[in-house]
Amino acid sequence: MMISMMALRDRRSRLVGYFVSGCPDDVRNSAGPDDEAKSIVERVPALARLAGRSVIVPVTPALVRDGAITRFASVDAVWLLATEALDDAATRRSVDRLIGAGFQFALMGYPEGEPLPPSLTGSTIMLDAARTAPATLDARIRVLNEAGLRPLVRGVDDRVTRQRVLAAGTPLYCGRQLTRGAGVAPDRTTEDSIIRSIMMLAAFADGRPPDGTFDAFVRDDPHVAASLLKAMSSASLGVRGPRSVSHALTMLGRDAIMERMVAVTARLIGEAAQDPELAFLALRRARLCERVGTALDAAPHPRARVIAGLLSTLEFALGSPGPVIAQRLALTPALKDVMVDRALPLGQLLDVVDAMDYGWWDDMLYRSQRLGIRPRVIAEAWTDAWRAARDELGITRADGF
């Protein structure tokens, strides 16, 4: 079973949790929905640790009735059940009993049948923006709010839809990563540092060892220098860490500092958007491309692969389309293609990464097949990249929603 986790955000676009979705490794020989849901449920403890936040996990009525989730009482998970499943009396009784034992449930779909049981007062109701007419969706959000329920709208894949559902009163939404809202003031100095960092990394994307120009860059750019020293202040480098960038270069050498520049650039991307989750996304994608890119024909150097992952998130931080940003950068044809056409293998890999991040399973399976990479390889690398990015950024447990 391949797993993806999509970010859940509140009205201020802050990350509050993740929505889990899954797809069988082989859709042609997949088991029934109960077995598929059970495969996801079995991985919930590991997913909750990986996410570091609350996770919404889809379950089937059969798993609820037979007690398959009862052993996860200590896991920070919200169990997502189809609303119509409550029409079954046995399922309804099981939900009431589990809520009484401290479990949390959310419902998928607008409740149009019998009234919900009192135990579900205040629960989250997931609506689908892609499958509901805008006027109907807005009306349902308002009705749910008035009833003391909490709507969560999925499929918020553009800024117009985001603005509309927030205006209607939804407290939670999920969908594609979007560019920063108009309320986020641009930070031009940080943006300039991002551009310079990308160009410096790209200058050595072919694997050449960094030279004195790299030393001068990390010393002279105030944002880069501060982020680099902050990232390196750890017990592994002494109680205080390096005293300066020059000290760090002497302690670790240029190659090690070049490697740390990937995480530093990801942090700057998040700072420019005022969104820590974007920094995490940028570094996850960089590490995923680094791992999976070895399977591409004429695989680029690992540095080029990590740069491709960072480039795929620039539009969200800088608020401009990829082709416009590409004009500001001196990039190789393969890296420029990542931001413009995605016609070359490295760009096509980013299309697979997009599909994996958002749980677009049909698209992910088709695109990975076109690249000649087994979906399972991508799914395993996705998990490894998620874990590596958390460790590099020092992300710890955060409160759920």
C-alpha positions in Angstrom: 0.0 0.0 0.0 1.3 3.4 -1.0 0.6 6.2 1.4 0.4 10.0 1.0 -0.3 12.8 3.6 -1.9 16.0 2.5 -1.6 19.2 4.6 -4.6 20.4 6.5 -4.7 24.2 7.1 -6.8 26.6 9.2 -8.2 29.9 8.3 -4.8 31.6 8.6 -3.3 29.0 6.3 -1.3 27.4 9.2 -0.6 23.7 9.1 -2.7 21.8 11.7 -2.6 18.2 10.6 -2.5 15.8 7.6 -5.1 13.9 5.7 -3.9 10.3 4.9 -4.8 8.6 1.6 -3.6 5.4 0.1 -3.4 3.3 -3.1 -2.7 -0.4 -3.6 0.8 -1.2 -5.0 -0.9 -3.1 -7.8 -4.4 -1.8 -8.6 -5.1 -4.7 -10.9 -4.8 -7.2 -8.1 -6.0 -5.0 -5.2 -8.0 -6.3 -2.4 -11.4 -5.0 -1.3 -12.0 -1.7 0.4 -11.9 -3.2 3.9 -8.5 -4.8 3.3 -7.1 -1.6 1.7 -8.3 0.5 4.7 -6.8 -2.1 7.1 -3.5 -1.7 5.4 -3.5 2.0 6.0 -4.7 1.5 9.6 -1.9 -0.8 10.4 0.6 2.0 9.5 -1.2 4.7 11.6 1.3 4.7 14.5 4.2 5.1 12.2 2.4 7.8 10.1 1.5 9.7 13.3 5.1 9.7 14.4 6.3 10.7 10.9 3.7 13.6 10.7 4.3 14.9 14.1 0.7 16.2 14.1 -2.8 14.9 14.0 -3.7 12.7 11.1 -7.1 12.0 9.6 -7.4 8.4 8.5 -10.1 6.9 6.4 -11.8 3.7 7.7 -14.6 1.5 6.6 -17.7 0.6 8.7 -16.5 -3.0 9.0 -13.2 -1.9 10.7 -15.2 0.3 13.1 -17.6 -2.5 14.0 -15.0 -5.2 14.5 -12.8 -3.1 16.7 -9.8 -2.9 14.4 -9.0 0.6 15.6 -9.4 0.1 19.3 -5.7 -0.7 19.9 -4.8 2.8 18.6 -6.3 4.7 21.5 -3.1 6.5 22.3 -2.5 7.6 18.7 -3.3 11.2 17.7 -5.6 10.1 14.9 -9.1 11.2 13.7 -11.0 8.3 12.0 -12.8 9.4 8.8 -16.0 7.5 8.1 -18.4 7.9 5.3 -21.5 9.8 6.6 -23.9 7.3 5.1 -22.3 4.6 7.1 -24.2 5.9 10.1 -27.4 4.7 8.5 -26.4 1.2 9.7 -27.5 0.8 13.3 -24.6 -1.4 14.3 -22.0 1.0 12.9 -23.8 3.9 14.7 -23.6 2.0 18.0 -19.9 1.3 17.5 -19.2 4.9 16.8 -21.0 6.0 19.9 -19.1 3.5 22.0 -15.7 4.4 20.6 -16.4 8.2 21.1 -17.3 7.4 24.7 -13.9 5.7 25.0 -12.1 8.8 23.8 -11.8 8.2 20.0 -12.3 11.0 17.6 -14.3 10.6 14.4 -14.8 12.8 11.3 -17.4 12.2 8.6 -16.9 12.3 4.8 -19.9 13.8 3.1 -22.7 16.2 3.9 -25.3 14.6 6.3 -28.6 14.5 4.5 -30.2 11.5 6.2 -31.1 11.0 9.8 -29.8 13.5 12.3 -26.3 12.8 13.6 -26.1 11.3 17.1 -25.4 13.8 19.9 -22.0 12.2 20.4 -20.8 13.7 17.1 -21.7 17.3 18.1 -18.7 19.4 17.1 -17.2 16.8 14.8 -15.4 17.5 11.6 -17.4 17.0 8.3 -15.3 16.7 5.2 -16.8 18.2 2.0 -15.3 18.0 -1.5 -14.9 21.2 -3.4 -14.2 19.4 -6.7 -17.5 17.5 -6.6 -19.9 20.1 -5.2 -21.3 23.2 -7.0 -19.9 26.4 -5.5 -23.2 27.8 -4.4 -24.2 24.4 -2.8 -20.8 24.1 -1.1 -21.0 27.6 0.4 -24.5 26.9 1.7 -23.5 23.6 3.3 -20.5 25.2 5.0 -22.8 27.8 6.6 -25.4 25.2 7.6 -22.7 23.0 9.3 -21.3 26.0 11.2 -24.7 26.9 12.4 -25.3 23.3 13.6 -22.2 23.3 15.7 -20.2 21.1 13.3 -16.8 21.9 11.8 -16.6 21.7 8.0 -13.3 20.7 6.3 -13.2 21.3 2.6 -10.9 19.2 0.5 -10.0 19.8 -3.2 -9.1 23.5 -2.6 -6.7 23.5 -5.5 -6.7 27.2 -6.5 -6.7 30.6 -4.7 -10.2 31.5 -5.9 -11.6 28.4 -4.3 -9.6 29.0 -1.1 -10.9 32.6 -0.9 -14.5 31.5 -1.5 -14.6 28.7 1.1 -12.9 30.8 3.7 -15.4 33.6 3.1 -18.2 31.0 3.6 -16.8 30.2 7.0 -14.9 27.0 6.7 -12.3 26.6 9.5 -10.2 24.0 7.7 -9.2 23.1 4.2 -6.8 21.0 2.2 -5.6 20.7 -1.4 -2.7 21.7 -3.6 0.1 23.9 -2.2 -0.9 27.4 -3.1 1.0 30.7 -3.4 1.1 32.9 -0.4 -2.0 35.0 0.3 -2.3 38.7 -0.3 -2.0 39.3 3.4 1.6 38.0 3.4 3.9 40.9 2.9 6.8 40.1 0.5 10.3 40.0 2.0 12.4 41.1 -0.9 15.8 40.7 0.9 14.9 37.0 1.8 13.7 36.5 -1.8 17.0 37.8 -3.1 18.9 35.5 -0.8 16.9 32.5 -2.2 17.7 33.5 -5.7 21.4 33.8 -5.0 21.4 30.5 -3.0 19.8 28.6 -5.9 22.2 30.2 -8.4 25.2 29.3 -6.3 24.0 25.7 -5.9 23.2 25.5 -9.6 26.7 26.7 -10.4 28.1 23.5 -9.0 25.2 21.2 -10.0 27.5 19.1 -12.2 29.4 17.9 -9.2 32.4 20.2 -9.4 33.9 21.0 -6.0 33.0 24.4 -4.6 35.7 27.1 -4.7 36.4 30.5 -3.2 33.3 32.1 -4.8 31.2 29.7 -2.6 33.1 30.8 0.5 32.5 34.4 -0.3 28.8 33.9 -0.9 28.0 32.1 2.4 30.1 34.7 4.3 28.6 37.8 2.7 24.9 37.0 2.4 23.4 37.9 5.9 20.3 35.7 5.6 22.4 32.7 4.4 25.1 33.1 7.0 22.5 33.5 9.9 20.5 30.5 8.7 23.6 28.4 8.3 25.0 29.1 11.7 21.5 28.5 13.3 21.2 25.1 11.5 24.7 24.1 12.7 24.3 25.0 16.4 23.9 21.5 17.7 25.5 19.2 20.2 27.2 17.2 17.4 29.4 20.3 16.6 30.1 21.3 20.1 28.2 23.1 22.8 28.1 26.4 20.9 28.7 25.2 17.4 30.8 27.2 14.9 31.5 30.8 15.9 31.3 32.1 12.3 30.9 30.9 8.7 34.6 31.0 8.3 35.0 28.8 11.4 32.3 26.4 10.0 34.2 26.2 6.7 37.4 25.4 8.5 35.7 22.8 10.8 33.7 20.9 8.2 35.0 21.9 4.7 33.3 23.3 1.7 31.6 20.1 0.6 29.9 19.7 4.0 28.7 23.3 4.0 27.5 22.9 0.4 25.4 19.9 1.5 23.9 22.0 4.4 23.0 24.8 2.0 20.2 22.6 0.7 18.4 22.8 4.1 19.3 26.4 4.5 17.8 27.3 1.2 14.6 25.3 2.1 14.4 27.3 5.3 14.7 30.6 3.4 11.9 29.5 1.1 9.6 28.9 4.1 10.6 32.3 5.6 9.8 34.1 2.4 6.3 32.6 2.4 6.0 32.9 6.2 5.1 29.2 6.1 7.3 26.7 7.9 5.5 23.8 6.2 6.8 25.1 2.8 10.3 24.8 4.1 9.6 21.2 5.0 7.9 20.5 1.6 10.9 22.0 -0.2 13.4 19.9 1.6 11.2 16.7 1.3 11.1 17.2 -2.4 14.8 17.8 -2.7 15.6 14.6 -0.8 13.0 12.6 -2.7 14.4 13.7 -6.1 17.9 13.0 -4.8 16.9 9.4 -4.1 14.6 8.6 -7.0 16.6 10.5 -9.6 19.2 7.7 -9.7 16.7 5.7 -11.6 16.4 8.2 -14.5 18.0 7.7 -17.8 21.3 9.7 -17.8 20.7 10.5 -14.2 21.8 14.0 -13.3 24.3 14.6 -10.5 22.8 14.4 -7.0 23.2 18.2 -6.6 21.1 18.8 -9.7 18.4 16.5 -8.3 18.1 18.3 -5.0 18.1 21.7 -6.7 15.2 20.4 -8.9 13.2 19.7 -5.7 13.8 23.2 -4.3 12.9 24.8 -7.7 9.5 23.1 -7.7 8.5 25.1 -4.6 9.8 28.6 -5.6 6.5 29.8 -7.1 4.7 29.2 -3.8 7.3 31.4 -1.9 7.9 34.1 -4.5 4.3 34.4 -5.7 5.3 34.2 -9.4 4.8 31.5 -12.0 7.7 29.1 -12.6 8.6 30.4 -16.1 8.8 34.0 -14.8 11.1 32.9 -12.0 13.3 30.9 -14.3 14.1 34.1 -16.3 15.8 35.4 -13.1 18.0 32.3 -12.8 21.0 31.0 -14.7 20.1 27.3 -14.9 21.1 24.3 -17.0 18.5 23.2 -19.6 17.4 20.3 -17.4 16.9 22.5 -14.4 15.1 25.2 -16.4 12.8 22.6 -17.8 11.7 21.8 -14.2 10.2 25.2 -13.9 8.9 25.7 -17.5 7.8 22.7 -19.6 8.7 19.5 -17.5 9.3 17.7 -20.8 12.7 16.2 -19.7 13.0 13.2 -17.3 13.9 15.4 -14.3 10.9 17.6 -14.8 8.7 14.6 -15.4 9.9 13.2 -12.1 8.6 16.4 -10.4 5.2 15.7 -11.9 5.3 12.3 -10.2 6.3 14.0 -7.0 3.3 16.4 -7.3 0.9 13.5 -7.8 2.4 11.6 -4.8 2.2 14.6 -2.5 -1.5 15.3 -3.3 -2.7 11.7 -3.5 -3.5 11.9 -7.2 -3.0 8.1 -7.6 -4.2 7.6 -11.2 -1.9 10.3 -12.3 1.0 9.1 -10.2 0.8 5.5 -11.5 0.6 6.7 -15.1 3.5 9.1 -14.9 5.8 6.8 -12.9 5.1 4.1 -15.5 6.0 6.5 -18.3 9.4 7.2 -16.5 10.0 3.4 -16.1 10.1 3.7 -12.3 8.1 1.3 -10.1 5.5 3.3 -8.0 6.6 1.3 -4.9 10.2 2.7 -5.3 8.8 6.2 -5.3 6.5 5.5 -2.3 9.4 4.2 -0.3 11.7 7.1 -1.2 8.8 9.5 -0.3 8.7 8.0 3.3 12.5 8.1 3.6 12.6 11.7 2.3 9.9 12.8 4.8 11.9 11.3 7.7 15.2 12.8 6.5 13.7 16.3 6.0 12.2 16.2 9.6 15.6 15.3 11.0 17.5 18.0 9.0 15.1 20.7 10.0 14.8 19.6 13.6 11.0 19.4 13.5 9.5 18.1 16.7 6.0 17.1 17.8 3.4 19.9 17.4 -0.2 20.3 18.6 -2.9 18.8 16.5 -6.1 20.4 15.4 
